[in-house]
Each structure stands twice: as C-alpha cells, then as structure tokens.
Amino acid sequence: MAKFTALKEAFSTCSDFLIALGDEKRQAIIIRLLEDQACQGVRVNELTEVTQLSRPAVSHHLKILKAAQLVQCRSIGTKNYYYLTHETQTLDKLQQMLNDVTKIMTRSN
C-alpha cells in the first residue's frame, strides 16, 4: 500500500510536466528547441512557423513549458531567446515513476 501512496504522490508531482508534454503544439516546440544544437535559443517567430500558431498562442505554450521547468528564456535587448533547460530533476522523477509503474505491471502478470 505504501508503494501506491508514493506512486500517487509521484503522479501529482509530475502532473504539470505531463500536461506540458501532452500537447501536440508544445511537442513541436520542444522538438524545435532540441534541434537548436548550438543552444543559442529560438525566437518566437521561428516557433510560429513550426507550429502554425500566432505569436500570442506560442507565448502561451512557452509559458506552460516554462512553468513545467522545461524551457528557459534569455533576453538580449528586446529579443527573447527560448531554450530547453538543462535541469533534469523533473525528467528523472518522471522516469523513476514510469519505472515503478512498469515494475508493478510486470509483477502482476
């Protein structure tokens, strides 16, 4: 029973992250940011081209990704550059939660 309580807490901890990952447009933004090999950051206008969304809609998605600690922003003058954070704590928690679920499921069979 204790493992299920811990699992419930893990789901709760990862819920914002899962919501952020669950949207197709945010997935496109993440993929575009992953393509930025130089890690210079990507401007919103590039993301509007990839997602076929308006600037305000892209900004809304970036806000959600920032809240989930997936994306960060740096400003140079009036220009904002978005990039994936290098912090992996939430990814690590998600991976551990999925490993725990997998262990429980495979023991049931």
N, CA, C and O atoms as CSV, one atom per row, in Angstrom:
chain,resi,resn,atom,element,x,y,z
A,1,MET,N,N,0.821,-1.198,0.000
A,1,MET,CA,C,0.000,0.000,0.000
A,1,MET,C,C,0.862,1.259,0.000
A,1,MET,O,O,0.510,2.257,-0.629
A,2,ALA,N,N,1.990,1.210,0.706
A,2,ALA,CA,C,2.873,2.378,0.771
A,2,ALA,C,C,3.431,2.734,-0.598
A,2,ALA,O,O,3.598,3.910,-0.921
A,3,LYS,N,N,3.721,1.706,-1.409
A,3,LYS,CA,C,4.259,1.990,-2.745
A,3,LYS,C,C,3.221,2.693,-3.611
A,3,LYS,O,O,3.579,3.507,-4.464
A,4,PHE,N,N,1.936,2.389,-3.404
A,4,PHE,CA,C,0.899,3.057,-4.182
A,4,PHE,C,C,0.703,4.496,-3.718
A,4,PHE,O,O,0.392,5.369,-4.528
A,5,THR,N,N,0.880,4.750,-2.432
A,5,THR,CA,C,0.817,6.119,-1.924
A,5,THR,C,C,1.960,6.931,-2.513
A,5,THR,O,O,1.766,8.073,-2.930
A,6,ALA,N,N,3.150,6.345,-2.547
A,6,ALA,CA,C,4.300,7.025,-3.142
A,6,ALA,C,C,4.079,7.259,-4.635
A,6,ALA,O,O,4.455,8.301,-5.171
A,7,LEU,N,N,3.475,6.295,-5.290
A,7,LEU,CA,C,3.201,6.424,-6.715
A,7,LEU,C,C,2.181,7.545,-6.973
A,7,LEU,O,O,2.321,8.314,-7.924
A,8,LYS,N,N,1.174,7.624,-6.128
A,8,LYS,CA,C,0.185,8.691,-6.248
A,8,LYS,C,C,0.849,10.058,-6.081
A,8,LYS,O,O,0.531,10.996,-6.813
A,9,GLU,N,N,1.754,10.172,-5.137
A,9,GLU,CA,C,2.495,11.422,-4.934
A,9,GLU,C,C,3.378,11.735,-6.139
A,9,GLU,O,O,3.505,12.894,-6.534
A,10,ALA,N,N,3.982,10.710,-6.717
A,10,ALA,CA,C,4.834,10.906,-7.900
A,10,ALA,C,C,3.999,11.417,-9.075
A,10,ALA,O,O,4.423,12.324,-9.790
A,11,PHE,N,N,2.811,10.836,-9.275
A,11,PHE,CA,C,1.932,11.321,-10.339
A,11,PHE,C,C,1.581,12.790,-10.110
A,11,PHE,O,O,1.583,13.591,-11.044
A,12,SER,N,N,1.284,13.129,-8.873
A,12,SER,CA,C,0.929,14.502,-8.543
A,12,SER,C,C,2.105,15.445,-8.813
A,12,SER,O,O,1.924,16.535,-9.356
A,13,THR,N,N,3.287,15.023,-8.435
A,13,THR,CA,C,4.487,15.831,-8.654
A,13,THR,C,C,4.748,16.055,-10.137
A,13,THR,O,O,5.195,17.133,-10.530
A,14,CYS,N,N,4.478,15.065,-10.953
A,14,CYS,CA,C,4.774,15.124,-12.393
A,14,CYS,C,C,3.610,15.629,-13.232
A,14,CYS,O,O,3.748,15.736,-14.451
A,15,SER,N,N,2.468,15.943,-12.627
A,15,SER,CA,C,1.271,16.249,-13.411
A,15,SER,C,C,1.456,17.463,-14.327
A,15,SER,O,O,1.071,17.400,-15.494
A,16,ASP,N,N,2.034,18.566,-13.835
A,16,ASP,CA,C,2.243,19.740,-14.694
A,16,ASP,C,C,3.175,19.405,-15.850
A,16,ASP,O,O,2.980,19.863,-16.975
A,17,PHE,N,N,4.178,18.609,-15.560
A,17,PHE,CA,C,5.133,18.194,-16.575
A,17,PHE,C,C,4.445,17.345,-17.638
A,17,PHE,O,O,4.675,17.530,-18.833
A,18,LEU,N,N,3.597,16.411,-17.200
A,18,LEU,CA,C,2.869,15.553,-18.137
A,18,LEU,C,C,1.891,16.358,-18.991
A,18,LEU,O,O,1.741,16.099,-20.185
A,19,ILE,N,N,1.236,17.327,-18.378
A,19,ILE,CA,C,0.319,18.194,-19.122
A,19,ILE,C,C,1.099,18.981,-20.175
A,19,ILE,O,O,0.655,19.114,-21.315
A,20,ALA,N,N,2.253,19.498,-19.786
A,20,ALA,CA,C,3.083,20.262,-20.725
A,20,ALA,C,C,3.518,19.401,-21.901
A,20,ALA,O,O,3.564,19.880,-23.034
A,21,LEU,N,N,3.834,18.157,-21.651
A,21,LEU,CA,C,4.279,17.256,-22.714
A,21,LEU,C,C,3.127,16.751,-23.579
A,21,LEU,O,O,3.346,16.325,-24.713
A,22,GLY,N,N,1.927,16.792,-23.062
A,22,GLY,CA,C,0.794,16.155,-23.713
A,22,GLY,C,C,0.210,16.885,-24.906
A,22,GLY,O,O,-0.599,16.309,-25.634
A,23,ASP,N,N,0.591,18.123,-25.129
A,23,ASP,CA,C,0.017,18.896,-26.219
A,23,ASP,C,C,0.899,18.811,-27.468
A,23,ASP,O,O,2.119,18.958,-27.392
A,24,GLU,N,N,0.265,18.573,-28.613
A,24,GLU,CA,C,0.985,18.403,-29.878
A,24,GLU,C,C,1.798,19.646,-30.264
A,24,GLU,O,O,2.912,19.522,-30.772
A,25,LYS,N,N,1.256,20.822,-30.029
A,25,LYS,CA,C,1.974,22.061,-30.372
A,25,LYS,C,C,3.180,22.261,-29.450
A,25,LYS,O,O,4.237,22.708,-29.896
A,26,ARG,N,N,3.020,21.929,-28.166
A,26,ARG,CA,C,4.164,22.036,-27.253
A,26,ARG,C,C,5.222,21.001,-27.597
A,26,ARG,O,O,6.415,21.257,-27.436
A,27,GLN,N,N,4.799,19.840,-28.066
A,27,GLN,CA,C,5.757,18.830,-28.518
A,27,GLN,C,C,6.559,19.367,-29.703
A,27,GLN,O,O,7.769,19.155,-29.782
A,28,ALA,N,N,5.890,20.060,-30.622
A,28,ALA,CA,C,6.584,20.650,-31.777
A,28,ALA,C,C,7.587,21.708,-31.319
A,28,ALA,O,O,8.681,21.813,-31.873
A,29,ILE,N,N,7.213,22.485,-30.311
A,29,ILE,CA,C,8.128,23.494,-29.771
A,29,ILE,C,C,9.345,22.814,-29.147
A,29,ILE,O,O,10.479,23.233,-29.374
A,30,ILE,N,N,9.108,21.769,-28.363
A,30,ILE,CA,C,10.213,21.041,-27.726
A,30,ILE,C,C,11.145,20.460,-28.779
A,30,ILE,O,O,12.366,20.556,-28.650
A,31,ILE,N,N,10.582,19.861,-29.811
A,31,ILE,CA,C,11.414,19.276,-30.868
A,31,ILE,C,C,12.242,20.355,-31.552
A,31,ILE,O,O,13.422,20.149,-31.832
A,32,ARG,N,N,11.627,21.508,-31.822
A,32,ARG,CA,C,12.386,22.603,-32.459
A,32,ARG,C,C,13.519,23.071,-31.549
A,32,ARG,O,O,14.619,23.356,-32.021
A,33,LEU,N,N,13.255,23.150,-30.257
A,33,LEU,CA,C,14.301,23.567,-29.313
A,33,LEU,C,C,15.404,22.511,-29.215
A,33,LEU,O,O,16.573,22.849,-29.032
A,34,LEU,N,N,15.037,21.248,-29.336
A,34,LEU,CA,C,16.044,20.181,-29.355
A,34,LEU,C,C,16.926,20.286,-30.597
A,34,LEU,O,O,18.106,19.939,-30.548
A,35,GLU,N,N,16.368,20.757,-31.697
A,35,GLU,CA,C,17.125,20.907,-32.939
A,35,GLU,C,C,18.158,22.028,-32.862
A,35,GLU,O,O,19.071,22.087,-33.686
A,36,ASP,N,N,18.021,22.907,-31.886
A,36,ASP,CA,C,18.949,24.030,-31.719
A,36,ASP,C,C,20.255,23.526,-31.120
A,36,ASP,O,O,20.527,23.731,-29.937
A,37,GLN,N,N,21.051,22.872,-31.938
A,37,GLN,CA,C,22.295,22.237,-31.494
A,37,GLN,C,C,23.271,23.218,-30.849
A,37,GLN,O,O,24.020,22.842,-29.948
A,38,ALA,N,N,23.269,24.459,-31.299
A,38,ALA,CA,C,24.195,25.451,-30.762
A,38,ALA,C,C,23.724,26.001,-29.420
A,38,ALA,O,O,24.462,26.724,-28.751
A,39,CYS,N,N,22.506,25.662,-29.027
A,39,CYS,CA,C,21.922,26.122,-27.758
A,39,CYS,C,C,21.902,27.645,-27.659
A,39,CYS,O,O,22.058,28.207,-26.575
A,40,GLN,N,N,21.710,28.300,-28.789
A,40,GLN,CA,C,21.634,29.760,-28.810
A,40,GLN,C,C,20.250,30.258,-28.419
A,40,GLN,O,O,20.087,31.407,-28.006
A,41,GLY,N,N,19.271,29.402,-28.549
A,41,GLY,CA,C,17.900,29.788,-28.267
A,41,GLY,C,C,17.157,30.074,-29.550
A,41,GLY,O,O,17.760,30.355,-30.586
A,42,VAL,N,N,15.860,30.001,-29.470
A,42,VAL,CA,C,14.993,30.174,-30.631
A,42,VAL,C,C,14.008,31.287,-30.309
A,42,VAL,O,O,13.466,31.355,-29.206
A,43,ARG,N,N,13.786,32.151,-31.280
A,43,ARG,CA,C,12.846,33.252,-31.095
A,43,ARG,C,C,11.423,32.795,-31.414
A,43,ARG,O,O,11.216,31.805,-32.117
A,44,VAL,N,N,10.461,33.523,-30.892
A,44,VAL,CA,C,9.054,33.168,-31.057
A,44,VAL,C,C,8.667,33.089,-32.531
A,44,VAL,O,O,7.887,32.220,-32.920
A,45,ASN,N,N,9.207,33.994,-33.359
A,45,ASN,CA,C,8.803,33.967,-34.776
A,45,ASN,C,C,9.183,32.651,-35.446
A,45,ASN,O,O,8.467,32.188,-36.334
A,46,GLU,N,N,10.302,32.035,-35.036
A,46,GLU,CA,C,10.659,30.713,-35.574
A,46,GLU,C,C,9.661,29.653,-35.113
A,46,GLU,O,O,9.326,28.732,-35.859
A,47,LEU,N,N,9.199,29.795,-33.893
A,47,LEU,CA,C,8.256,28.825,-33.344
A,47,LEU,C,C,6.870,28.979,-33.954
A,47,LEU,O,O,6.121,28.006,-34.044
A,48,THR,N,N,6.523,30.193,-34.372
A,48,THR,CA,C,5.228,30.370,-35.045
A,48,THR,C,C,5.232,29.643,-36.387
A,48,THR,O,O,4.207,29.106,-36.808
A,49,GLU,N,N,6.376,29.624,-37.053
A,49,GLU,CA,C,6.478,28.915,-38.331
A,49,GLU,C,C,6.333,27.407,-38.139
A,49,GLU,O,O,5.664,26.734,-38.924
A,50,VAL,N,N,6.959,26.887,-37.097
A,50,VAL,CA,C,6.928,25.446,-36.835
A,50,VAL,C,C,5.542,24.977,-36.411
A,50,VAL,O,O,5.087,23.909,-36.819
A,51,THR,N,N,4.882,25.775,-35.597
A,51,THR,CA,C,3.604,25.359,-35.019
A,51,THR,C,C,2.387,25.835,-35.802
A,51,THR,O,O,1.279,25.337,-35.600
A,52,GLN,N,N,2.594,26.803,-36.701
A,52,GLN,CA,C,1.485,27.415,-37.432
A,52,GLN,C,C,0.502,28.095,-36.478
A,52,GLN,O,O,-0.703,28.124,-36.726
A,53,LEU,N,N,1.041,28.644,-35.380
A,53,LEU,CA,C,0.228,29.366,-34.405
A,53,LEU,C,C,0.601,30.840,-34.413
A,53,LEU,O,O,1.656,31.223,-34.918
A,54,SER,N,N,-0.272,31.657,-33.850
A,54,SER,CA,C,0.015,33.083,-33.706
A,54,SER,C,C,1.066,33.289,-32.617
A,54,SER,O,O,1.326,32.394,-31.813
A,55,ARG,N,N,1.661,34.471,-32.602
A,55,ARG,CA,C,2.657,34.793,-31.568
A,55,ARG,C,C,2.061,34.666,-30.161
A,55,ARG,O,O,2.696,34.076,-29.287
A,56,PRO,N,N,0.848,35.208,-29.916
A,56,PRO,CA,C,0.281,35.055,-28.570
A,56,PRO,C,C,0.060,33.595,-28.184
A,56,PRO,O,O,0.254,33.220,-27.027
A,57,ALA,N,N,-0.344,32.771,-29.151
A,57,ALA,CA,C,-0.566,31.345,-28.851
A,57,ALA,C,C,0.752,30.657,-28.525
A,57,ALA,O,O,0.815,29.856,-27.593
A,58,VAL,N,N,1.799,30.957,-29.275
A,58,VAL,CA,C,3.122,30.380,-28.986
A,58,VAL,C,C,3.591,30.846,-27.616
A,58,VAL,O,O,4.121,30.051,-26.839
A,59,SER,N,N,3.402,32.119,-27.315
A,59,SER,CA,C,3.799,32.643,-25.999
A,59,SER,C,C,3.066,31.923,-24.876
A,59,SER,O,O,3.649,31.640,-23.830
A,60,HIS,N,N,1.794,31.629,-25.093
A,60,HIS,CA,C,1.019,30.880,-24.093
A,60,HIS,C,C,1.623,29.488,-23.871
A,60,HIS,O,O,1.781,29.052,-22.731
A,61,HIS,N,N,1.954,28.802,-24.955
A,61,HIS,CA,C,2.563,27.477,-24.838
A,61,HIS,C,C,3.934,27.553,-24.164
A,61,HIS,O,O,4.284,26.683,-23.367
A,62,LEU,N,N,4.700,28.578,-24.480
A,62,LEU,CA,C,6.005,28.757,-23.837
A,62,LEU,C,C,5.843,29.005,-22.334
A,62,LEU,O,O,6.657,28.542,-21.534
A,63,LYS,N,N,4.802,29.728,-21.961
A,63,LYS,CA,C,4.532,29.977,-20.538
A,63,LYS,C,C,4.278,28.653,-19.810
A,63,LYS,O,O,4.772,28.447,-18.701
A,64,ILE,N,N,3.515,27.768,-20.427
A,64,ILE,CA,C,3.242,26.459,-19.829
A,64,ILE,C,C,4.527,25.639,-19.726
A,64,ILE,O,O,4.778,24.996,-18.707
A,65,LEU,N,N,5.338,25.665,-20.780
A,65,LEU,CA,C,6.605,24.924,-20.759
A,65,LEU,C,C,7.575,25.501,-19.733
A,65,LEU,O,O,8.339,24.759,-19.115
A,66,LYS,N,N,7.548,26.809,-19.551
A,66,LYS,CA,C,8.391,27.433,-18.523
A,66,LYS,C,C,7.915,27.036,-17.124
A,66,LYS,O,O,8.729,26.747,-16.246
A,67,ALA,N,N,6.598,27.022,-16.920
A,67,ALA,CA,C,6.036,26.635,-15.616
A,67,ALA,C,C,6.386,25.198,-15.272
A,67,ALA,O,O,6.555,24.859,-14.101
A,68,ALA,N,N,6.494,24.346,-16.299
A,68,ALA,CA,C,6.863,22.943,-16.098
A,68,ALA,C,C,8.380,22.772,-16.004
A,68,ALA,O,O,8.879,21.652,-15.895
A,69,GLN,N,N,9.096,23.875,-16.046
A,69,GLN,CA,C,10.557,23.894,-15.942
A,69,GLN,C,C,11.242,23.138,-17.075
A,69,GLN,O,O,12.288,22.518,-16.881
A,70,LEU,N,N,10.638,23.198,-18.259
A,70,LEU,CA,C,11.230,22.603,-19.454
A,70,LEU,C,C,11.983,23.629,-20.283
A,70,LEU,O,O,12.960,23.302,-20.957
A,71,VAL,N,N,11.522,24.871,-20.229
A,71,VAL,CA,C,12.059,25.930,-21.084
A,71,VAL,C,C,12.494,27.110,-20.228
A,71,VAL,O,O,11.883,27.431,-19.209
A,72,GLN,N,N,13.563,27.737,-20.673
A,72,GLN,CA,C,14.023,28.979,-20.062
A,72,GLN,C,C,14.185,30.015,-21.166
A,72,GLN,O,O,14.158,29.688,-22.352
A,73,CYS,N,N,14.351,31.245,-20.763
A,73,CYS,CA,C,14.442,32.346,-21.709
A,73,CYS,C,C,15.601,33.252,-21.324
A,73,CYS,O,O,15.864,33.483,-20.143
A,74,ARG,N,N,16.286,33.760,-22.337
A,74,ARG,CA,C,17.293,34.790,-22.094
A,74,ARG,C,C,16.980,35.947,-23.018
A,74,ARG,O,O,16.535,35.750,-24.149
A,75,SER,N,N,17.211,37.136,-22.541
A,75,SER,CA,C,16.913,38.329,-23.315
A,75,SER,C,C,18.199,39.027,-23.709
A,75,SER,O,O,19.127,39.164,-22.912
A,76,ILE,N,N,18.232,39.463,-24.957
A,76,ILE,CA,C,19.316,40.309,-25.452
A,76,ILE,C,C,18.632,41.529,-26.051
A,76,ILE,O,O,18.025,41.456,-27.119
A,77,GLY,N,N,18.737,42.634,-25.356
A,77,GLY,CA,C,17.998,43.829,-25.778
A,77,GLY,C,C,16.514,43.555,-25.676
A,77,GLY,O,O,16.009,43.203,-24.610
A,78,THR,N,N,15.824,43.717,-26.776
A,78,THR,CA,C,14.378,43.472,-26.791
A,78,THR,C,C,14.036,42.088,-27.330
A,78,THR,O,O,12.862,41.741,-27.458
A,79,LYS,N,N,15.054,41.303,-27.645
A,79,LYS,CA,C,14.826,39.974,-28.225
A,79,LYS,C,C,14.915,38.900,-27.157
A,79,LYS,O,O,15.828,38.905,-26.332
A,80,ASN,N,N,13.955,37.971,-27.179
A,80,ASN,CA,C,13.935,36.847,-26.250
A,80,ASN,C,C,14.280,35.567,-26.989
A,80,ASN,O,O,13.773,35.312,-28.082
A,81,TYR,N,N,15.142,34.770,-26.389
A,81,TYR,CA,C,15.564,33.500,-26.966
A,81,TYR,C,C,15.189,32.385,-25.993
A,81,TYR,O,O,15.572,32.409,-24.824
A,82,TYR,N,N,14.442,31.419,-26.490
A,82,TYR,CA,C,13.958,30.317,-25.666
A,82,TYR,C,C,14.802,29.082,-25.928
A,82,TYR,O,O,15.199,28.812,-27.061
A,83,TYR,N,N,15.067,28.344,-24.869
A,83,TYR,CA,C,15.873,27.136,-24.972
A,83,TYR,C,C,15.429,26.146,-23.906
A,83,TYR,O,O,14.802,26.522,-22.915
A,84,LEU,N,N,15.757,24.887,-24.118
A,84,LEU,CA,C,15.419,23.862,-23.130
A,84,LEU,C,C,16.337,23.992,-21.940
A,84,LEU,O,O,17.540,24.209,-22.080
A,85,THR,N,N,15.757,23.856,-20.777
A,85,THR,CA,C,16.559,23.916,-19.560
A,85,THR,C,C,17.474,22.698,-19.498
A,85,THR,O,O,17.180,21.655,-20.082
A,86,HIS,N,N,18.550,22.840,-18.805
A,86,HIS,CA,C,19.470,21.718,-18.639
A,86,HIS,C,C,19.226,20.993,-17.316
A,86,HIS,O,O,19.951,20.063,-16.961
A,87,GLU,N,N,18.197,21.433,-16.595
A,87,GLU,CA,C,17.821,20.788,-15.344
A,87,GLU,C,C,16.985,19.554,-15.656
A,87,GLU,O,O,16.013,19.641,-16.406
A,88,THR,N,N,17.343,18.430,-15.104
A,88,THR,CA,C,16.634,17.189,-15.448
A,88,THR,C,C,15.924,16.553,-14.252
A,88,THR,O,O,15.508,15.397,-14.332
A,89,GLN,N,N,15.781,17.281,-13.152
A,89,GLN,CA,C,15.156,16.674,-11.973
A,89,GLN,C,C,13.750,16.164,-12.274
A,89,GLN,O,O,13.395,15.061,-11.858
A,90,THR,N,N,12.950,16.942,-12.984
A,90,THR,CA,C,11.583,16.514,-13.277
A,90,THR,C,C,11.583,15.324,-14.224
A,90,THR,O,O,10.788,14.399,-14.059
A,91,LEU,N,N,12.467,15.341,-15.212
A,91,LEU,CA,C,12.598,14.181,-16.108
A,91,LEU,C,C,13.008,12.941,-15.330
A,91,LEU,O,O,12.502,11.846,-15.577
A,92,ASP,N,N,13.927,13.119,-14.388
A,92,ASP,CA,C,14.371,11.993,-13.568
A,92,ASP,C,C,13.218,11.436,-12.731
A,92,ASP,O,O,13.068,10.220,-12.606
A,93,LYS,N,N,12.401,12.333,-12.156
A,93,LYS,CA,C,11.243,11.897,-11.367
A,93,LYS,C,C,10.243,11.145,-12.249
A,93,LYS,O,O,9.705,10.111,-11.854
A,94,LEU,N,N,10.006,11.679,-13.444
A,94,LEU,CA,C,9.087,11.028,-14.368
A,94,LEU,C,C,9.604,9.656,-14.763
A,94,LEU,O,O,8.839,8.692,-14.801
A,95,GLN,N,N,10.871,9.560,-15.051
A,95,GLN,CA,C,11.456,8.278,-15.434
A,95,GLN,C,C,11.357,7.270,-14.293
A,95,GLN,O,O,11.054,6.099,-14.523
A,96,GLN,N,N,11.610,7.717,-13.066
A,96,GLN,CA,C,11.508,6.827,-11.915
A,96,GLN,C,C,10.068,6.363,-11.722
A,96,GLN,O,O,9.819,5.192,-11.434
A,97,MET,N,N,9.112,7.295,-11.884
A,97,MET,CA,C,7.706,6.936,-11.743
A,97,MET,C,C,7.312,5.892,-12.788
A,97,MET,O,O,6.628,4.921,-12.466
A,98,LEU,N,N,7.736,6.085,-14.022
A,98,LEU,CA,C,7.419,5.114,-15.079
A,98,LEU,C,C,8.083,3.768,-14.806
A,98,LEU,O,O,7.494,2.723,-15.079
A,99,ASN,N,N,9.288,3.782,-14.275
A,99,ASN,CA,C,9.949,2.526,-13.902
A,99,ASN,C,C,9.168,1.808,-12.805
A,99,ASN,O,O,9.013,0.587,-12.846
A,100,ASP,N,N,8.676,2.567,-11.825
A,100,ASP,CA,C,7.888,1.967,-10.740
A,100,ASP,C,C,6.589,1.364,-11.272
A,100,ASP,O,O,6.206,0.264,-10.873
A,101,VAL,N,N,5.920,2.070,-12.159
A,101,VAL,CA,C,4.681,1.560,-12.751
A,101,VAL,C,C,4.975,0.285,-13.537
A,101,VAL,O,O,4.226,-0.689,-13.447
A,102,THR,N,N,6.053,0.288,-14.299
A,102,THR,CA,C,6.429,-0.878,-15.097
A,102,THR,C,C,6.694,-2.098,-14.188
A,102,THR,O,O,6.272,-3.212,-14.495
A,103,LYS,N,N,7.392,-1.868,-13.081
A,103,LYS,CA,C,7.673,-2.963,-12.148
A,103,LYS,C,C,6.380,-3.554,-11.591
A,103,LYS,O,O,6.236,-4.773,-11.499
A,104,ILE,N,N,5.453,-2.695,-11.226
A,104,ILE,CA,C,4.177,-3.164,-10.669
A,104,ILE,C,C,3.406,-3.942,-11.718
A,104,ILE,O,O,2.849,-5.000,-11.424
A,105,MET,N,N,3.369,-3.430,-12.934
A,105,MET,CA,C,2.614,-4.088,-14.010
A,105,MET,C,C,3.214,-5.436,-14.380
A,105,MET,O,O,2.473,-6.386,-14.630
A,106,THR,N,N,4.520,-5.540,-14.420
A,106,THR,CA,C,5.143,-6.794,-14.822
A,106,THR,C,C,5.072,-7.835,-13.712
A,106,THR,O,O,5.127,-9.032,-13.994
A,107,ARG,N,N,4.954,-7.416,-12.480
A,107,ARG,CA,C,4.787,-8.374,-11.370
A,107,ARG,C,C,3.384,-8.954,-11.369
A,107,ARG,O,O,3.167,-10.067,-10.891
A,108,SER,N,N,2.426,-8.198,-11.907
A,108,SER,CA,C,1.031,-8.641,-11.924
A,108,SER,C,C,0.801,-9.766,-12.914
A,108,SER,O,O,-0.142,-10.545,-12.773
A,109,ASN,N,N,1.670,-9.851,-13.922
A,109,ASN,CA,C,1.469,-10.849,-14.985
A,109,ASN,C,C,2.110,-12.170,-14.649
A,109,ASN,O,O,2.032,-13.112,-15.438
